[in-house]
Amino acid sequence: MAALTNLAELDILDLMFTNVAFPDIGDVGGLLPSASPGTWAIALHTGNAIDDTSTLQTQVEAAYSGYVRQVVVRSVAQWTVGGDGLVDNDNDIDFIISTSGPETETDVSLGGFDSSNAMQIFGTLAADLVVNNGVTPSFAAGALDITAA
């Protein structure tokens, strides 16, 4: 059985989150970054965000009044890829204030910001987040941890 090296994992994360080329794959330029960096759509979920039948961000997605996914650009100004293989958000990610509730968010996902709603990354929150009227869900800078496992 073969596995990716730590270097390859870091290069993939760099390409995915900071739009930096993955060197030495294919030709001299490697896997090139996008001409336009693109974005990640961050979604909250009220239950397990992925199951055997769906990999859509709409799966048990938050539905409190005012909720919309938050968009974060793929750039070194928004994300840090650490040598330990951990990706962190560099800035706060603030969702829109709730005008209803309560609703309990348990999971988070990242996906493309288009009509496909394709989920690329998912995980369970370290602690459930109860969203009541007047609550603004957010991830403080450095609080959204992502690994290539």
Secondary structure, 3 states (H helix, E strand, C coil): CCCCCHHHHHHHHHHHHHCCCECCCCCCCCECCCCCCCEEEEEEECCCCCECCECECCCCECCCCCCCCEEEECCCCCEEECCCCEEEECCCEECCCCCCCCEEEEEEEEECCCCCCEEEEEEEEEEEEEECCCCCCEECCCCCEEECC
